[in-house]
Amino acid sequence: MPSKMSLREHSRRRPLDRCPFSVEAFVERMWGEQHAEVTAKLKGVLLAERTSRAADNEFVRGKADPIANLSNQLAARAIAEASGEEGEA
């Protein structure tokens, strides 16, 4: 995937009035959907890590942390809604 800077340098070689597209619009069109998918996956990984830490702390302490559990449930619901997986939340 070409970087935004390389596209910008390439487009600068042409006169501005002959530039066929906006660099920002092109990069947004190319990377926008993938960026949303990657962000959702990373948020899912972070949620899994937080959930596993909360479960470990619950096991060690012998009692649950209601704030951490609520936070993890709300984060899981938000990630599911953002990714379109309504049934899993």
WOVENHU-V448969 format. One record per helix or strand. SS is the DSSP state (a for helix, b for strand). FROM is the first residue (numbers start at 1). TO is the last residue. If there is no record, write none. Layout:
# WOVENHU-V448969
{{SS FROM TO} {SS FROM TO}}
This chain:
# WOVENHU-V448969
{{a 4 12} {a 16 18} {a 23 61} {a 66 83} {a 86 88}}
